[in-house]
Structures are given as structure tokens and as C-alpha cells.
Amino acid sequence: MTVSKWMTVGTVLKMNALHYPDKLGCQDKNRSFTFREWNERSCRLANALRDMGAGYGERVAVISYNRVEWMEIYAACAKGGQIAVPVMFRLTPGEFEYIVNHAECKAFIVEEPFTGGVDSVRDKLATVPRDNFVYLGSGRAPEGYVHYEDLLAVGAPGEPDLIVDAADTWTIMYTSGTTGRPKGVVRTHESYMAQYLLSNMNMGVRPADKPLLVMPMCHVNSIYYSFAYTCVSAPVMVYNMASFDPEDLLRTIAGYKITFTSLVPTHYIMLLSLPGEVKGKYDVSSIRQLLISSAPARKDLKMAIMDYFKSAELWEAYGSTEAALITYLRPEDQFRKLGSIGREIFGIDRIKLLDENGNEVPDGEVGELYTRSPGAFKEYWKDPERTREVFRGEWCTAGDMGRRDDEGYYYLVDRKKNMIITGGENVYPSEVEGVVGAHPAVKDVAVIGVPDEKWGESVRAIVILHDGYRPGDGLAREIMEFCKDKIAGYKRPKSVVFIGEEEMPRTATGKVLHRVLRDRYGRWSDGK
């Protein structure tokens, strides 16, 4: 799929400002902008960044909690040809120092809570000029920063005097670093616009819709489901909470008549765990579509979601920062194909499952998942070797292993790098996690491999318990016994480690960091 060279988010916003100037374009719980206002503010920012030396092709780093200004920043970069480099707000100063330097950013937009961390490494941010630190917050800007609103005030309000081509880079999104140093994923305007058009075609996005962006705006999920709605002139709302508050989310859905949101299973669990009298206070009938992604969802969770959001369709999606959106499990298949990630979305080429030699595997067997999609990324920033590793010609992989059933539905098995090899046999943690997670005492579980003198590796389950259960050897043995007759003996956990919920390392989207678990609990003695 090839989009017009003129088709960028900057152009889409400009056309909305022309045709629907007074219609709500974007908002959060504190501020709102019409399409005309949003477009002008984005033009001002693009021109002001150019004037400070961060113009076409230059990288602009941003660290902030969710707030409506993210929509302006992304749109500004789309208009002015700058490349947005969103920085995850949970990173330490040393971690975002690496990203800003690696991307060679020429400006850094910093929200108020993060100025202290930025100041602690400011002298090490070699490519950001001293005058190019932008303060995003209330009150006066701290010393060494220009206020975001002051910057917009001096920027010219007209469209930037240049042409941004669809083939130009729009974002460099750094992966969460589940397997080491984060990699900069280079994505073009064309890849995003193709993503928006295909997503809208598959899900039937409408001008009357109103999405709520709960996932971090520095994450690809929110970029996928933000400007997709702008493409059909629907208003977009950013959920500006520093931490997830399930009751406030329900209050927001009811108060703003939200029609769509995308959440991870952990969010849904927290929301549905609210007391019945709390959930009953809010009218959530405006919701017509819900998305669940980033981690497997159990049948009981899906049933609870559909029971509470009675007017909503439940969709499940699979994609990655590199390969873009690949599959949907549609509402009608949620229980018929439980555990599946669905089928290819309309508009992309088929999925290939390849063995280590690059040969396609037959249905039912596990292979590495490759796709050919117009939404795929271009390359890893300044890393041609890693780029070559994930491409076979035009076919791209995110390193996930999967299988296909006889009806063409796909099932993720696990990340290739998380695979455990015990006695020469491959064990995929997600399969074991699904079995252990069915034990009534288990609230959450992650599975890793630990060194074993006889078998090379053995399987260990890292378990979070439901309230009312106490960890101990007896419960550990019970969980291991529970797995008998459910999976092969070599796949069953040989040890169980109990941890608190706050000890489970996760990315911002709820994915468990198996690498961190291996570092913490990957010695055999840890389980004794």
C-alpha cells in the first residue's frame, strides 16, 4: 500500500482546520483546542523549533506525562519536518541521557516533574544547545529553560514554508529495552498513514467517535490510536493522569462520553476489581469499542469486560513498534478462538512463520513471525547490523514466535529471546504461564529458565498470589502438581518463587521484563 507523498498528519490537520475550524480537535481534562487552534499552535511550535536550530530533519526529544500538548508536538514535527523522539517518563536520567545523545537531539521539551532529572545530566547532553531546553508546565520556567507557551508566542502562525514528504521520518521511538540497550525505531509518515487508513478500515472508525488515550503518549499504541481518529475528523482526548486511577477512568469515560479506549490487561483487572457500588455509579454506555493488547488476556477477564461494558465490542490486537499493527481478533471470535491474536488485518500481506533456515513451517508448528506491511519501520537508528537481523528482504520480524491453526488464526507462543531450552526441547514461557495462571491462588505469573546441570535449563515460575493466599513450600508444590496432565513434563515448573505485585518488572504497557527476572531470579539457588 502506497500513500500519496503529500499525505502526512500535518496535511490532515491542516485540512481539518480548513473544513471544521470550530470543531473540537483535541483535549485533555484541563484544556481543549478546536481544529483551527490546534493547527495554529502546531504551526507556531514547528516554526519556533526551526528558528532555534531544530528544523527539518532534526530530532526533538520529549519527556512528559500524558497531556494534550503531545498532540501539538507530534503535529508540529509532522508540519515542520522535525523528528519526534518520545522518551519514556519512567526512565532514569542515565537512561534518557543515552537516548537523547544517541538520537543527537537538538531540542528537549521537558515537563515540570522531570526538570530535576534533566538538570542532573544536562552537561552530558552533548547535542542539545543550552538555549534549547523547553519547559512544559505551570508558572515561570526554571532557569535554563524557555517556557513552552513563550516559545509558541514567538513562532510564526502560518504553515511552515517547506514540503514534508510521506517518505520522511516522523518519529524515532526507542524500544523498552527488554533485551538490553533500547533501539531507535525509525518510522516514516507513510508508515503511520498506512497504519491509520488500515486501522480505520478494519475497525470502522467514525467522525462521531471520541477516543480516550490512556496508554503513555510516548508509546506507539497511543500514536496508533490518536491521529487515526484525526484522519476522520473525530476529536481526540488525552487522559492526563500521572498514574492509573481506575475509578477516575470510569468517571472520565462517563463524563466525556468516550466511545473507544485501548488498555492492557492489568488496567482492565484494576478497573473491574472496583466494588460493584463504585462501578455502578458511572454510565459507560457510550463505549462502543474496546481494545486489549500488549499481554495475553484470560477468558474470565474477557467475560468480565463484556459483562460490564455491555454496549462495547471487544477487540484484541497484535503489533509491535517495528512491524506496526499486524492482526486483530475480532469481537465475534473472542471466545471461539480464545488465546489467538486473530488473523491478518485487511491491507497487509500474509504472515509467514519461518524456521531457523528461513523455511515456512506447516500449520500447528512454531515459527518466527514475519510480515510484509506498509506500516513497517524503516530501520534502527544508527544500527545497520540490528536492522539486517530483523529483515528478510521486505519481510520484517519483531522476534515473536507463533503458530497458525487450520483456519488461519495465529497464536503467539513467545518472544524468541525468552525461549527456554531444557534437555534439547524448546519451552515457550507463555504456554507455561497460561497453565500456572489457571491455579486459583495465582494472580499473575512469569516463567523463566534457570541453569540446570543435567538439563541445561529448567523451568521456574515467578508467581504473584491473590489476597488470602500465603506463599510457602506447600503452595509451591501444589502449583507444580497442578500442572501435571496439562502440559508435558519437561515444560512444567521445577521451582516456584513468590514475589509481591510491586516486584514484577514491567514496561509501561504492562509487558513483563523477563530479562530483569532472569537477572534477579535466574540462579538455581534462588528457588531453594
Residue pairs with C-beta under 8 A, 6 or more apart in sequence:
1 194
1 197
1 198
1 347
1 348
1 374
2 190
2 374
3 166
3 190
3 193
3 194
3 197
3 374
4 166
5 165
5 166
5 167
6 163
6 166
7 166
7 189
7 190
7 193
8 78
8 164
8 165
8 166
8 168
8 170
8 189
8 193
9 74
9 75
9 78
9 170
9 189
9 192
9 193
9 227
9 230
10 42
10 75
10 78
10 79
10 80
10 164
12 227
12 230
12 231
13 25
13 35
13 38
13 39
13 42
13 75
13 78
13 79
13 230
14 39
14 79
14 159
16 23
16 25
16 35
16 39
16 230
16 233
17 25
17 35
17 36
17 38
17 39
17 40
19 233
20 35
20 233
21 34
21 35
21 36
22 34
22 35
22 36
23 34
23 35
23 233
23 235
24 32
24 33
24 34
24 35
24 235
25 33
25 34
25 35
25 37
25 38
25 39
25 230
25 235
25 236
26 32
26 33
26 38
26 68
26 71
26 72
26 230
26 235
26 236
26 237
26 238
27 33
27 68
27 235
27 236
27 237
27 238
28 66
28 67
28 68
28 237
28 238
28 239
28 240
29 239
29 240
29 252
30 67
30 68
30 240
31 68
32 68
33 41
33 68
33 72
35 233
38 71
38 72
38 75
39 75
40 157
41 72
41 152
42 72
42 75
42 76
42 78
42 79
43 76
43 79
43 155
43 156
43 157
43 158
43 159
43 160
44 151
44 152
44 153
44 155
44 156
44 157
45 72
45 73
45 76
45 80
45 151
45 152
45 155
46 76
46 77
46 79
46 80
46 82
46 155
46 160
47 80
47 155
47 156
47 158
47 160
48 151
48 152
48 154
48 155
49 55
49 58
49 60
49 76
49 80
49 82
49 107
49 151
49 155
50 56
50 80
50 82
50 160
51 154
51 155
52 107
52 129
52 131
52 132
52 151
53 106
53 107
53 129
53 132
54 60
54 82
54 106
54 107
54 132
55 80
55 81
55 82
56 80
56 81
56 82
56 162
56 164
57 81
57 82
57 83
57 168
57 169
58 82
58 83
58 105
58 106
58 107
59 82
59 83
59 84
59 85
59 103
59 104
59 105
59 106
59 172
60 73
60 77
60 82
60 83
60 84
60 85
60 105
60 106
60 107
60 108
60 109
61 85
61 86
61 87
61 96
61 99
61 100
61 103
61 105
61 107
61 108
61 109
61 128
62 70
62 73
62 84
62 85
62 86
62 87
62 108
62 109
62 218
63 86
63 87
63 88
63 89
63 96
63 108
63 109
63 110
63 111
63 114
63 118
63 218
64 70
64 89
64 109
64 110
64 111
64 114
64 136
64 217
64 218
65 89
65 111
65 113
65 240
65 241
65 242
66 213
66 214
66 216
66 217
66 222
66 238
66 239
66 240
66 241
67 111
67 136
67 217
67 238
67 240
68 238
68 240
69 136
69 148
70 217
70 222
70 238
71 226
71 236
71 238
73 84
73 109
74 84
74 170
74 171
74 223
74 226
74 227
76 82
77 83
77 84
77 170
77 171
78 164
78 170
78 189
79 159
79 160
79 164
80 160
80 162
80 164
81 160
81 162
81 164
81 168
83 169
83 170
83 171
83 172
84 170
84 171
84 172
85 99
85 100
85 103
85 105
85 171
85 172
85 173
85 174
85 184
86 171
86 173
86 217
86 218
86 219
87 96
87 99
87 100
87 174
87 218
88 96
88 174
88 176
88 216
88 218
88 219
88 508
89 111
89 114
89 216
89 218
90 508
91 99
92 117
93 117
93 118
93 120
93 121
94 121
95 177
95 182
96 117
96 118
96 121
97 121
97 124
97 125
98 181
98 182
99 174
99 182
99 184
100 108
100 125
100 127
100 128
101 124
101 125
101 126
101 127
102 184
102 381
102 382
103 172
103 174
103 184
103 381
104 127
105 125
105 127
105 128
106 127
106 128
106 129
106 132
107 128
107 132
107 133
107 134
108 118
108 125
108 128
108 132
108 133
108 134
109 134
109 136
109 148
110 118
110 133
110 134
110 135
110 136
110 145
111 136
111 137
112 135
112 136
112 137
112 138
113 242
115 135
115 142
115 145
118 125
118 133
119 144
122 133
122 144
130 144
131 146
133 144
133 145
133 146
134 145
134 146
134 147
134 148
134 151
135 141
135 142
135 145
135 146
135 147
135 148
136 148
137 148
140 147
141 147
141 150
164 189
165 189
166 188
166 189
166 190
166 193
167 188
167 189
167 190
168 188
168 189
169 186
169 187
169 188
169 189
169 378
170 187
170 188
170 189
170 192
171 186
171 187
171 192
171 223
172 184
172 185
172 186
172 187
172 381
173 184
173 185
173 187
173 218
173 219
173 220
173 223
173 321
174 182
174 183
174 184
174 185
175 182
175 183
175 185
175 321
176 182
176 507
176 508
176 509
176 511
176 513
178 415
178 417
178 507
178 511
178 513
178 514
178 515
179 417
179 515
180 515
183 380
183 381
183 383
183 386
184 380
184 381
184 382
184 383
185 321
185 322
185 377
185 380
185 381
186 377
186 378
186 379
186 380
186 381
187 321
187 377
187 378
188 378
190 374
191 324
191 374
191 375
191 376
191 377
191 378
192 223
192 227
192 375
193 231
194 324
194 347
194 373
194 374
194 375
195 224
195 228
195 324
195 325
195 374
195 375
196 224
196 227
196 228
196 231
197 231
197 347
198 325
198 345
198 346
198 347
198 348
198 374
198 375
199 205
199 224
199 225
199 228
199 325
199 345
200 228
200 231
200 232
201 346
201 347
202 328
202 345
202 346
202 347
203 289
203 315
203 328
205 228
205 229
205 231
205 232
205 234
206 232
206 234
207 232
207 233
207 234
208 234
208 259
209 229
209 232
209 234
209 259
209 260
209 288
210 229
210 234
210 235
210 236
210 237
210 256
210 257
210 258
210 259
210 260
210 286
211 225
211 226
211 229
211 234
211 236
211 237
211 258
211 259
211 260
211 261
212 237
212 239
212 252
212 253
212 256
212 258
212 260
212 261
213 222
213 225
213 226
213 236
213 237
213 238
213 239
213 261
213 262
214 239
214 244
214 249
214 261
214 262
214 263
214 267
215 221
215 222
215 262
215 263
215 264
215 508
215 509
216 222
216 508
216 509
217 223
217 226
217 238
218 508
219 508
219 509
220 319
220 321
221 262
221 293
221 294
221 509
222 262
224 319
224 324
224 325
225 260
225 262
225 291
226 236
227 236
229 235
229 236
230 236
237 256
237 258
239 249
239 252
239 261
241 248
241 249
244 267
244 270
246 267
246 270
246 271
246 273
246 274
247 274
247 278
249 267
249 271
250 271
250 274
250 278
250 279
250 281
250 282
250 284
251 282
252 258
253 261
253 282
253 284
253 286
253 287
254 282
254 283
254 284
254 286
257 286
258 286
258 287
259 286
259 287
259 288
259 289
260 287
260 288
260 289
260 290
260 291
261 287
261 290
261 291
262 290
262 291
262 292
262 293
262 317
263 271
263 290
263 291
263 292
264 292
264 293
264 294
264 295
264 509
264 510
265 292
265 294
265 295
265 296
265 297
265 298
265 301
265 510
266 295
266 506
266 510
267 510
268 292
268 297
268 301
268 304
268 305
269 301
272 279
272 301
272 304
272 305
272 308
279 308
284 308
284 309
284 311
285 310
285 311
286 311
287 309
287 311
287 312
288 311
288 312
288 313
289 312
289 313
289 315
290 305
290 309
290 312
290 313
290 314
290 315
291 315
291 316
291 317
292 302
292 305
292 314
292 315
292 316
292 317
293 316
293 317
293 318
293 319
293 509
294 509
294 510
294 511
295 509
295 510
295 511
295 512
296 339
296 412
296 430
296 433
296 434
297 316
298 437
298 438
299 335
299 338
302 314
302 334
302 335
302 338
305 312
305 314
306 312
306 314
306 334
313 331
314 331
314 334
315 328
315 329
315 330
315 331
316 328
316 329
316 334
316 341
316 342
317 325
317 327
317 328
317 329
317 341
317 342
318 325
318 326
318 327
318 341
318 342
318 410
318 412
319 325
319 326
319 327
320 326
320 398
320 400
321 377
321 398
322 376
322 377
322 390
322 396
322 398
323 371
323 373
323 375
323 376
323 377
323 396
323 397
323 398
324 373
324 375
324 376
324 377
325 345
325 375
326 341
326 344
326 345
326 348
326 351
326 369
326 371
326 373
327 341
327 342
327 343
327 344
327 345
327 351
327 410
328 342
328 343
328 345
329 337
329 340
329 341
329 342
329 343
329 409
330 342
333 340
333 342
333 409
337 407
337 409
339 411
339 434
340 405
340 409
340 410
340 411
341 402
341 410
341 411
341 412
342 409
342 410
343 408
343 409
343 410
344 350
344 351
344 371
347 374
348 371
348 372
348 373
348 374
348 375
349 371
349 372
349 373
350 372
351 369
351 370
351 371
351 402
351 404
351 410
352 360
352 367
352 369
352 370
352 371
352 395
353 360
353 361
353 365
353 366
353 367
353 368
353 369
353 370
353 402
353 403
353 404
354 360
354 361
354 367
354 368
354 370
354 392
355 361
355 367
355 368
358 392
360 367
361 367
361 403
363 403
363 404
363 405
363 406
364 403
364 404
364 405
364 406
365 403
366 401
366 402
366 403
366 413
366 426
366 428
367 401
367 402
367 403
368 397
368 399
368 400
368 401
368 402
368 416
369 397
369 398
369 400
369 401
369 402
369 410
369 412
370 392
370 395
370 396
370 397
371 395
371 396
371 397
372 394
372 395
372 396
373 396
376 396
377 396
379 387
380 386
380 387
380 390
390 396
390 397
390 398
390 399
391 397
399 415
399 416
399 417
400 412
400 413
400 414
400 415
400 416
401 412
401 413
401 414
401 415
401 416
401 419
401 428
402 410
402 411
402 412
402 413
403 410
403 411
403 413
404 410
404 411
405 411
412 430
413 428
413 430
413 431
414 428
414 429
414 430
414 431
415 514
417 515
418 428
418 429
418 448
418 514
419 426
419 427
419 428
419 429
420 426
420 427
420 428
420 429
420 447
420 448
420 449
420 457
420 459
421 427
421 449
421 456
421 457
422 449
422 452
422 455
422 456
422 457
422 458
422 459
422 490
423 454
423 455
423 456
423 490
424 456
425 490
427 449
427 459
427 490
427 491
429 446
429 447
429 448
429 514
430 447
431 487
431 491
432 447
432 459
432 461
432 483
432 487
432 491
432 492
432 493
433 445
433 446
433 447
433 461
435 482
435 483
435 486
435 487
436 442
436 445
436 447
436 461
436 463
436 479
436 482
436 483
436 493
437 444
437 445
438 482
439 478
439 479
439 482
440 466
441 465
441 466
441 469
441 475
441 478
441 479
442 463
442 464
442 465
442 466
442 479
443 464
443 465
443 466
443 501
444 463
444 464
444 501
444 504
445 461
445 462
445 463
445 464
446 461
446 462
446 504
446 512
446 514
446 517
447 459
447 460
447 461
447 462
447 493
448 459
448 460
448 462
448 514
448 517
448 518
448 521
448 522
449 457
449 458
449 459
449 460
449 518
449 522
450 457
450 458
450 460
450 495
450 521
450 522
450 523
450 524
450 526
450 527
451 457
451 522
451 523
451 524
452 458
452 494
452 524
455 490
458 494
458 495
458 524
459 491
459 492
459 493
459 494
459 495
460 493
460 494
460 495
460 496
460 497
460 521
460 527
461 479
461 493
461 495
461 496
461 497
462 497
462 499
462 504
462 517
462 521
463 471
463 479
463 496
463 497
463 498
463 499
464 498
464 499
464 500
464 501
464 504
465 471
465 475
465 498
469 475
471 498
475 496
475 498
476 495
476 496
476 498
479 493
479 496
480 492
480 493
480 494
480 496
483 491
483 492
483 493
484 492
495 524
495 527
495 528
496 527
497 521
497 526
497 527
504 512
505 512
505 513
505 516
505 517
505 520
506 512
506 513
507 513
520 526
521 527
